[in-house]
Amino acid sequence: MGDLDPRDAPTLGEMIRRRAAASPDTQYFQLFDETVTYRHLWTQSGRYAAGLARAGVRPGDKVCLIYPTCAEFFYTFFGCLRLGAVPVPLYPTLGVEATGGIFRNADAVAVATIGWFRPGVDQSVELAPNVRTIVEPNELDLDAPPPADHPARADDLAFLQYTSGSTGSPRGVMLSHRNVMETCRFMAEAAGLTVADRVVSWLPLYHDMGLIGCAFTPPLIGTPIWLLPPDLRNPRQWLDLITKVRATFTVSPDFGYRNCLRHVRDTTDIDLTSLKAALSGAEPVRVSTIEAFEQHFGLKRTICPCYGLAEATLAVAIWPRNTPLRLDPSGRFVSVGQPCRGVSLRIIDTVADDGSVTVLGENVEGEVCVKSPGVMLGYYNSPEATARVLSADGWLRTGDLGFVDDEGYLYITGRLKDVILLGGENVLPADIEEIVDDVPGVRYSAAVGLDSERTGTQRLHVVAEVRSESAGDGEYRDLVREIVSRVHRSRGHRPARVVLVRSGTIPKTSSGKIQRSRLAQMIQDDELGERVVHD
């Protein structure tokens, strides 16, 4: 097989093989001061493929990966692909029962993990009799000739990507090699990524933005990556690394940029001016965050809103580099850009019982639907759930609300299931949360609507994590009054209830999205308990 251009590779494994052949000593990624070249990755993935085969893994078998951000994750992932097995990256601290449920749903035969996650993995495996073996890197790193590479095709299943579960239970998104490779190609193009760029990422490898966006797209072009663990207690580490390596490209959800504003007051020795693009996605993009971050760190036209979802592999739209932001006429919503090459959009109002849809015109809000080479094969072992979101002609219902303007620019306004109905008006939780987050004394907030039988509508509940957990009752009462006042003044609605809670109470997905449906259930079932400091 000739050493062809990695950018034209039909599969993930073939892309890395070609990259290793073309530029073996080039940096793939650096992590904890260890540089992993393409040659080293290819060699180690062959050893891990041998270790997986010795453990009884066969082509087509599902192998769950529960790792922190580490080189062993990559060796195991590509070892699976070379063997013809299907890797399933998972969130390491999802919980014993939830993880066991995914093991069962994925029909996993093996779990690859690392020492300090082993106790939890053992407990989860007890709930999943289909799992035959648990392996760790010292067992996988086998000094033996690698088995022959499995002849994968573009339409074969590459891996299962479990959704973050922002509106329900995680589901296994089936992605083909074609899904992934085509997405990486049009993402690299839309983001303007070149071999001259330098990528820094702290995003977890079990999430689509961290894995596909920051770990699989750069090697397509040959762009070097610097990785950080996602459990950043101090976001300055991220900014320091950007400064140190003169990074030109990074990615974060909105909360990551807000976190920097909260915790990095002193910008001495931080220089982010090398950045050409800093993508913002995975949760609602706030113009206020973009403006504050760029002002604080001396940047201009650097943060680029983007939009995507696991069911579309990742990207749908990315705002171009060095381009002024585009707001809708109300000034509330920022565009995430025009759809990437090969991606089609339509906005729909309703879906009839016979499956027909009402397609809306320009500047009319509705549910965003996507058709693209990245749209998933379906949810694994969930044909009914697949049928609810994926039409026979390939249109994916995203569950997100938005509209397209007369020049084809997409705006995301919220989540269909999260919209709160207050007195006949649809209220977006993100609008309330942006107001509350700006109140002094509030660390983080979430807004949900709970049904009221008396009024036939919903009542607005606000849960706010406080900065000080030892303040007096009077201070907390003042804080509640200020929250109610600001929300009423800005949005015309008074919260029916404001609950002040300790840091870390608001449930989030593995990618940092607020689990509003879970929070609403916690409020209804009075589960907040000892986490409440004032109610």
TORKEKE-597473 format. One line per field, with one value per residue (C-alpha): residue in one letter; residue number from 0; x, y, z. Coordinates in nm, 3 decimals. Layout:
<rs>
resn = a;...
resi = NUM;...
X = X;...
Y = Y;...
Z = Z;...
</rs>
This chain:
<rs>
resn = m;g;d;l;d;p;r;d;a;p;t;l;g;e;m;i;r;r;r;a;a;a;s;p;d;t;q;y;f;q;l;f;d;e;t;v;t;y;r;h;l;w;t;q;s;g;r;y;a;a;g;l;a;r;a;g;v;r;p;g;d;k;v;c;l;i;y;p;t;c;a;e;f;f;y;t;f;f;g;c;l;r;l;g;a;v;p;v;p;l;y;p;t;l;g;v;e;a;t;g;g;i;f;r;n;a;d;a;v;a;v;a;t;i;g;w;f;r;p;g;v;d;q;s;v;e;l;a;p;n;v;r;t;i;v;e;p;n;e;l;d;l;d;a;p;p;p;a;d;h;p;a;r;a;d;d;l;a;f;l;q;y;t;s;g;s;t;g;s;p;r;g;v;m;l;s;h;r;n;v;m;e;t;c;r;f;m;a;e;a;a;g;l;t;v;a;d;r;v;v;s;w;l;p;l;y;h;d;m;g;l;i;g;c;a;f;t;p;p;l;i;g;t;p;i;w;l;l;p;p;d;l;r;n;p;r;q;w;l;d;l;i;t;k;v;r;a;t;f;t;v;s;p;d;f;g;y;r;n;c;l;r;h;v;r;d;t;t;d;i;d;l;t;s;l;k;a;a;l;s;g;a;e;p;v;r;v;s;t;i;e;a;f;e;q;h;f;g;l;k;r;t;i;c;p;c;y;g;l;a;e;a;t;l;a;v;a;i;w;p;r;n;t;p;l;r;l;d;p;s;g;r;f;v;s;v;g;q;p;c;r;g;v;s;l;r;i;i;d;t;v;a;d;d;g;s;v;t;v;l;g;e;n;v;e;g;e;v;c;v;k;s;p;g;v;m;l;g;y;y;n;s;p;e;a;t;a;r;v;l;s;a;d;g;w;l;r;t;g;d;l;g;f;v;d;d;e;g;y;l;y;i;t;g;r;l;k;d;v;i;l;l;g;g;e;n;v;l;p;a;d;i;e;e;i;v;d;d;v;p;g;v;r;y;s;a;a;v;g;l;d;s;e;r;t;g;t;q;r;l;h;v;v;a;e;v;r;s;e;s;a;g;d;g;e;y;r;d;l;v;r;e;i;v;s;r;v;h;r;s;r;g;h;r;p;a;r;v;v;l;v;r;s;g;t;i;p;k;t;s;s;g;k;i;q;r;s;r;l;a;q;m;i;q;d;d;e;l;g;e;r;v;v;h;d
resi = 0;1;2;3;4;5;6;7;8;9;10;11;12;13;14;15;16;17;18;19;20;21;22;23;24;25;26;27;28;29;30;31;32;33;34;35;36;37;38;39;40;41;42;43;44;45;46;47;48;49;50;51;52;53;54;55;56;57;58;59;60;61;62;63;64;65;66;67;68;69;70;71;72;73;74;75;76;77;78;79;80;81;82;83;84;85;86;87;88;89;90;91;92;93;94;95;96;97;98;99;100;101;102;103;104;105;106;107;108;109;110;111;112;113;114;115;116;117;118;119;120;121;122;123;124;125;126;127;128;129;130;131;132;133;134;135;136;137;138;139;140;141;142;143;144;145;146;147;148;149;150;151;152;153;154;155;156;157;158;159;160;161;162;163;164;165;166;167;168;169;170;171;172;173;174;175;176;177;178;179;180;181;182;183;184;185;186;187;188;189;190;191;192;193;194;195;196;197;198;199;200;201;202;203;204;205;206;207;208;209;210;211;212;213;214;215;216;217;218;219;220;221;222;223;224;225;226;227;228;229;230;231;232;233;234;235;236;237;238;239;240;241;242;243;244;245;246;247;248;249;250;251;252;253;254;255;256;257;258;259;260;261;262;263;264;265;266;267;268;269;270;271;272;273;274;275;276;277;278;279;280;281;282;283;284;285;286;287;288;289;290;291;292;293;294;295;296;297;298;299;300;301;302;303;304;305;306;307;308;309;310;311;312;313;314;315;316;317;318;319;320;321;322;323;324;325;326;327;328;329;330;331;332;333;334;335;336;337;338;339;340;341;342;343;344;345;346;347;348;349;350;351;352;353;354;355;356;357;358;359;360;361;362;363;364;365;366;367;368;369;370;371;372;373;374;375;376;377;378;379;380;381;382;383;384;385;386;387;388;389;390;391;392;393;394;395;396;397;398;399;400;401;402;403;404;405;406;407;408;409;410;411;412;413;414;415;416;417;418;419;420;421;422;423;424;425;426;427;428;429;430;431;432;433;434;435;436;437;438;439;440;441;442;443;444;445;446;447;448;449;450;451;452;453;454;455;456;457;458;459;460;461;462;463;464;465;466;467;468;469;470;471;472;473;474;475;476;477;478;479;480;481;482;483;484;485;486;487;488;489;490;491;492;493;494;495;496;497;498;499;500;501;502;503;504;505;506;507;508;509;510;511;512;513;514;515;516;517;518;519;520;521;522;523;524;525;526;527;528;529;530;531;532;533;534
X = 0.000;0.149;0.219;-0.060;-0.179;-0.323;-0.584;-0.747;-0.745;-1.077;-1.045;-0.906;-0.649;-0.531;-0.491;-0.255;-0.069;-0.012;0.089;0.338;0.482;0.500;0.629;0.726;0.921;0.669;0.488;0.134;0.081;0.265;0.129;0.305;0.626;0.617;0.614;0.443;0.541;0.338;0.601;0.574;0.194;0.187;0.439;0.258;-0.085;0.050;0.172;-0.167;-0.345;-0.141;-0.233;-0.603;-0.588;-0.421;-0.704;-0.953;-1.075;-1.182;-1.290;-1.628;-1.601;-1.681;-1.409;-1.494;-1.210;-1.211;-0.897;-0.787;-0.618;-0.307;-0.100;-0.239;-0.583;-0.451;-0.255;-0.566;-0.803;-0.591;-0.497;-0.869;-0.904;-0.604;-0.756;-1.098;-1.257;-1.485;-1.356;-1.611;-1.461;-1.645;-1.656;-1.442;-1.661;-2.008;-2.114;-2.120;-2.477;-2.473;-2.141;-2.270;-2.574;-2.351;-2.143;-2.464;-2.606;-2.279;-2.249;-1.893;-1.676;-1.378;-1.296;-0.956;-0.877;-0.603;-0.523;-0.704;-1.031;-1.019;-1.235;-1.528;-1.485;-1.489;-1.820;-1.972;-1.859;-2.045;-2.363;-2.269;-2.225;-2.141;-1.800;-1.548;-1.227;-1.075;-0.730;-0.479;-0.188;0.075;-0.121;-0.183;0.172;0.274;0.622;0.503;0.450;0.123;-0.156;-0.231;-0.421;-0.792;-0.901;-1.151;-1.374;-1.507;-1.863;-1.761;-1.844;-1.543;-1.647;-1.940;-1.964;-2.196;-2.393;-2.343;-2.703;-2.801;-3.172;-3.184;-2.986;-2.666;-2.704;-2.438;-2.398;-2.270;-2.009;-1.858;-1.506;-1.664;-1.860;-1.544;-1.308;-1.549;-1.623;-1.253;-1.199;-1.474;-1.400;-1.034;-1.141;-1.405;-1.172;-0.889;-0.654;-0.309;0.014;0.153;-0.103;-0.032;-0.330;-0.375;-0.665;-0.781;-1.104;-1.167;-1.100;-1.432;-1.622;-1.672;-1.517;-1.204;-1.168;-1.277;-1.223;-0.891;-0.736;-0.844;-0.874;-0.518;-0.337;-0.537;-0.336;-0.025;-0.089;0.087;-0.121;-0.047;-0.285;-0.385;-0.602;-0.965;-0.975;-0.823;-0.862;-0.682;-0.755;-0.432;-0.257;-0.444;-0.352;0.009;0.047;-0.098;0.154;0.445;0.402;0.261;-0.055;-0.266;-0.579;-0.779;-1.136;-1.360;-1.724;-1.842;-1.796;-1.422;-1.376;-1.594;-1.384;-1.074;-1.241;-1.334;-1.004;-0.732;-0.747;-0.374;-0.275;0.096;0.306;0.000;0.017;-0.260;-0.194;-0.059;-0.415;-0.573;-0.892;-1.048;-1.366;-1.660;-1.926;-2.091;-2.323;-2.493;-2.240;-2.268;-2.165;-2.094;-1.838;-1.666;-1.645;-1.523;-1.261;-1.119;-1.107;-0.946;-0.672;-0.615;-0.761;-0.980;-1.191;-1.041;-1.328;-1.531;-1.877;-1.948;-2.224;-2.232;-2.358;-2.254;-2.524;-2.367;-2.019;-1.940;-1.941;-2.234;-2.118;-1.803;-1.760;-1.464;-1.140;-1.079;-1.438;-1.663;-1.941;-2.291;-2.587;-2.956;-3.163;-3.258;-2.892;-2.967;-2.821;-2.485;-2.450;-2.245;-2.178;-2.298;-2.308;-1.978;-1.914;-2.149;-2.383;-2.748;-2.986;-3.360;-3.574;-3.899;-4.209;-4.382;-4.357;-4.689;-4.788;-4.710;-4.357;-4.417;-4.269;-4.351;-4.039;-4.011;-3.876;-3.593;-3.568;-3.839;-3.744;-3.798;-3.615;-3.281;-3.244;-2.918;-2.818;-2.447;-2.178;-2.133;-2.488;-2.466;-2.560;-2.800;-2.809;-2.661;-2.922;-3.191;-3.391;-3.690;-3.478;-3.304;-3.636;-3.745;-3.454;-3.337;-3.565;-3.551;-3.399;-3.118;-3.240;-3.137;-3.359;-3.116;-3.358;-3.206;-3.399;-3.270;-3.322;-3.139;-3.126;-3.162;-2.790;-2.783;-2.629;-2.739;-2.838;-2.895;-3.149;-3.189;-3.284;-3.633;-3.683;-3.541;-3.772;-3.975;-4.338;-4.422;-4.763;-4.777;-4.422;-4.137;-3.839;-3.490;-3.308;-2.979;-3.125;-3.216;-2.884;-2.680;-2.858;-2.815;-2.450;-2.372;-2.505;-2.219;-2.199;-2.322;-2.075;-2.299;-2.672;-2.940;-3.301;-3.577;-3.953;-4.177;-4.538;-4.806;-5.146;-5.306;-5.201;-5.170;-4.831;-4.486;-4.318;-3.964;-3.714;-3.359;-3.081;-2.766;-2.433;-2.290;-1.934;-1.942;-2.093;-2.050;-2.236;-2.509;-2.877;-2.924;-2.666;-2.835;-3.176;-3.026;-2.874;-3.211;-3.380;-3.115;-3.158;-3.536;-3.507;-3.262;-3.452;-3.781;-3.625;-3.456;-3.710;-4.040;-4.079;-4.030;-3.877;-4.125;-3.836;-3.464;-3.254;-2.898;-2.672;-2.313;-2.057;-2.086;-2.457;-2.598;-2.582;-2.383;-2.298;-1.946;-1.904;-2.017;-2.374;-2.638;-2.868;-3.183;-3.421;-3.223;-3.216;-3.595;-3.640;-3.407;-3.615;-3.944;-3.813;-3.649;-3.308;-3.099;-3.105;-2.781;-2.650;-2.891;-2.752;-3.068;-3.417
Y = 0.000;0.333;0.613;0.838;1.177;1.145;1.408;1.168;0.865;0.674;0.566;0.697;0.421;0.472;0.846;0.778;0.507;0.749;1.028;0.796;0.698;1.054;1.233;0.970;1.202;1.485;1.564;1.430;1.561;1.666;1.589;1.636;1.726;1.391;1.424;1.146;1.130;0.960;0.682;0.620;0.623;0.374;0.145;0.154;0.106;-0.212;-0.339;-0.259;-0.434;-0.743;-0.705;-0.670;-0.979;-1.177;-1.063;-1.224;-0.913;-0.987;-0.776;-0.617;-0.643;-0.332;-0.215;0.058;0.299;0.461;0.670;1.016;1.229;1.019;0.866;0.521;0.635;0.691;0.365;0.172;0.358;0.304;-0.045;-0.126;0.016;-0.181;-0.498;-0.420;-0.375;-0.080;0.161;0.323;0.621;0.686;0.951;0.816;0.931;0.880;0.664;0.289;0.217;0.454;0.311;-0.044;0.053;0.177;-0.142;-0.339;-0.109;-0.114;-0.496;-0.437;-0.748;-0.568;-0.256;-0.086;0.138;0.261;0.188;0.458;0.404;0.028;-0.001;0.179;-0.015;-0.344;-0.248;-0.147;-0.469;-0.666;-0.511;-0.609;-0.986;-0.932;-0.787;-1.070;-0.893;-0.578;-0.478;-0.212;-0.061;-0.290;-0.587;-0.429;-0.308;-0.643;-0.697;-0.906;-0.858;-0.672;-0.867;-0.787;-0.461;-0.518;-0.406;-0.139;0.034;0.390;0.285;0.051;0.147;0.339;0.393;0.461;0.813;0.831;1.154;1.369;1.320;1.686;1.602;1.233;0.911;0.887;0.706;0.542;0.739;0.510;0.686;0.541;0.616;0.821;1.025;1.107;1.167;1.388;1.589;1.636;1.757;2.018;2.121;2.186;2.391;2.593;2.658;2.760;2.502;2.469;2.286;2.615;2.624;2.509;2.361;2.364;2.167;2.087;1.924;1.563;1.286;1.118;1.417;1.489;1.836;1.714;1.389;1.467;1.842;1.863;1.514;1.379;1.690;1.830;1.511;1.525;1.840;1.754;2.028;1.968;1.944;2.022;1.851;1.928;1.725;1.845;1.868;2.215;2.355;2.664;2.775;2.972;2.647;2.658;3.022;2.964;2.681;2.894;3.162;2.918;2.740;3.045;2.852;2.976;2.766;2.648;2.547;2.570;2.587;2.930;2.838;2.783;3.142;3.266;3.058;3.245;3.578;3.470;3.318;3.488;3.852;3.913;3.880;3.934;3.694;3.584;3.664;3.521;3.740;3.441;3.302;3.325;3.145;3.027;2.834;2.853;2.586;2.289;2.522;2.859;3.117;3.446;3.768;3.911;3.636;3.693;4.068;4.042;3.775;3.958;4.287;4.131;3.954;4.217;4.027;4.122;3.901;3.587;3.390;3.221;3.081;2.735;2.476;2.100;1.786;1.425;1.294;1.496;1.362;1.716;2.031;2.195;2.559;2.750;3.128;3.226;3.363;3.735;3.826;4.063;3.882;3.891;3.950;3.914;4.238;4.198;4.175;3.867;3.597;3.566;3.371;3.052;3.097;2.954;2.574;2.400;2.270;1.981;2.059;2.149;2.313;2.351;2.490;2.306;2.382;2.050;1.686;1.525;1.169;1.062;1.203;1.510;1.836;2.204;2.387;2.747;3.046;3.288;3.450;3.223;3.023;2.648;2.321;2.299;2.001;1.896;1.681;1.622;1.357;1.363;1.260;0.941;0.591;0.585;0.513;0.175;-0.077;0.195;0.179;0.359;0.648;0.662;0.681;0.975;1.193;1.059;1.065;0.811;1.075;1.159;1.468;1.481;1.656;1.820;1.915;2.264;2.581;2.835;3.023;3.107;3.465;3.581;3.531;3.176;3.245;3.013;3.133;2.889;3.014;2.725;2.363;2.255;2.057;2.334;2.617;2.753;2.856;3.157;3.319;3.220;3.338;3.107;3.193;3.058;2.937;3.076;3.429;3.399;3.236;3.511;3.767;3.566;3.478;3.848;3.906;3.956;3.654;3.406;3.153;2.968;2.933;2.729;2.812;2.555;2.561;2.336;2.272;2.439;2.266;2.579;2.814;2.568;2.715;2.680;2.847;2.976;2.821;2.953;2.752;2.955;2.826;3.083;3.205;3.209;2.910;3.061;3.393;3.494;3.443;3.815;3.821;3.529;3.700;4.010;3.795;3.632;3.974;4.100;3.795;3.832;4.206;4.174;3.893;4.084;4.407;4.242;3.980;4.087;3.763;3.707;3.372;3.173;3.030;3.099;2.826;2.907;2.602;2.497;2.485;2.177;2.116;2.192;1.867;1.882;1.647;1.524;1.820;2.080;2.133;2.191;1.890;2.095;1.800;1.630;1.952;1.993;1.637;1.706;2.010;1.821;1.526;1.752;1.596;1.911;1.852;1.936;2.118;2.408;2.708;2.919;2.857
Z = 0.000;-0.106;0.137;0.013;0.138;0.492;0.406;0.160;0.393;0.397;0.762;1.090;1.118;0.761;0.824;1.114;0.918;0.631;0.867;1.040;0.701;0.568;0.879;1.140;1.371;1.367;1.692;1.711;2.063;2.376;2.722;3.059;2.870;2.685;2.307;2.112;1.746;1.475;1.457;1.830;1.821;1.533;1.704;2.039;1.885;1.720;2.058;2.213;1.925;2.010;2.378;2.296;2.075;2.353;2.585;2.347;2.163;1.806;1.505;1.570;1.949;2.151;2.390;2.643;2.722;3.066;3.082;3.191;2.925;2.864;2.584;2.670;2.557;2.205;2.200;2.304;2.071;1.761;1.877;1.868;1.518;1.388;1.530;1.382;1.725;1.804;2.072;2.305;2.495;2.823;3.094;3.381;3.672;3.533;3.828;3.885;3.772;3.474;3.354;3.396;3.190;2.908;2.925;2.871;2.605;2.409;2.426;2.548;2.575;2.731;2.929;2.909;3.204;3.432;3.796;3.990;3.797;3.849;4.166;4.002;3.679;3.871;4.033;3.699;3.533;3.801;3.655;3.299;3.251;2.882;2.978;2.969;3.065;3.211;3.087;3.189;2.995;3.149;3.013;2.673;2.603;2.459;2.318;2.026;1.653;1.593;1.429;1.067;1.036;0.989;0.638;0.745;0.491;0.493;0.579;0.863;1.221;1.357;1.718;1.950;2.087;2.386;2.411;2.718;2.829;2.866;2.819;2.911;2.931;2.726;2.393;2.180;1.858;1.580;1.368;1.054;0.934;0.656;0.913;1.104;0.813;0.619;0.933;1.007;0.651;0.645;1.005;0.927;0.626;0.814;1.109;0.875;1.029;0.867;0.939;1.072;1.354;1.708;1.894;2.272;2.423;2.777;2.654;2.759;2.509;2.589;2.443;2.071;2.078;2.256;2.062;1.707;1.707;1.891;1.866;1.523;1.305;1.358;1.240;0.917;0.838;1.041;1.298;1.634;1.954;2.318;2.561;2.919;3.159;3.176;3.556;3.559;3.909;3.790;3.431;3.430;3.331;3.001;2.941;3.050;2.799;2.518;2.613;2.639;2.304;2.120;2.037;1.748;1.806;2.105;2.191;2.497;2.598;2.712;3.079;3.020;2.910;3.198;3.436;3.321;3.386;3.740;3.841;3.636;3.744;3.711;3.343;3.414;3.205;3.003;2.633;2.417;2.114;1.918;1.906;1.563;1.666;1.992;1.920;2.161;2.150;2.330;2.524;2.458;2.339;2.528;2.357;2.704;2.767;2.432;2.483;2.843;2.767;2.467;2.656;2.965;2.769;2.500;2.205;1.910;1.684;1.834;1.990;1.715;1.800;1.662;1.673;1.652;1.819;1.871;1.636;1.350;1.449;1.564;1.352;1.178;1.160;1.261;1.262;1.037;1.176;1.218;1.127;1.324;1.510;1.364;1.597;1.523;1.516;1.884;1.986;2.199;1.975;1.803;1.479;1.480;1.109;0.783;0.757;0.686;0.335;0.257;0.549;0.481;0.729;0.760;1.039;1.111;1.313;1.367;1.266;1.175;1.264;0.907;0.938;0.722;0.843;0.820;0.702;0.821;0.634;0.705;1.048;1.196;1.506;1.506;1.551;1.372;1.137;0.974;0.679;0.625;0.567;0.945;1.038;1.243;1.134;1.429;1.803;1.891;2.005;1.998;1.672;1.823;1.948;1.609;1.425;1.641;1.533;1.195;0.891;0.609;0.378;0.620;0.806;1.172;1.427;1.666;1.946;1.936;1.863;1.617;1.295;0.972;0.846;0.486;0.418;0.548;0.889;1.168;1.517;1.806;2.059;2.303;2.367;2.268;2.591;2.811;2.706;3.001;2.941;3.160;3.114;2.749;2.673;2.582;2.803;2.739;3.053;2.922;2.924;3.292;3.379;3.217;3.434;3.756;3.687;3.681;4.035;4.285;4.514;4.253;4.118;3.872;3.813;3.638;3.555;3.508;3.471;3.681;3.582;3.791;3.798;3.943;3.663;3.376;3.293;3.451;3.748;3.720;3.962;3.989;4.154;4.225;4.349;4.591;4.620;5.000;5.177;5.524;5.484;5.726;5.662;5.610;5.332;5.162;5.183;5.024;4.749;4.675;4.660;4.420;4.195;4.187;4.123;3.836;3.664;3.694;3.573;3.273;3.168;3.326;3.523;3.896;3.991;4.198;4.396;4.431;4.594;4.702;4.704;4.753;4.473;4.250;4.319;3.973;3.772;3.450;3.167;3.098;2.861;3.114;2.994;3.260;3.302;3.346;3.330;3.607;3.813;3.778;3.904;4.197;4.294;4.264;4.465;4.726;4.653;4.702;5.077;5.253;4.946;5.017;5.209;5.177;5.040
</rs>
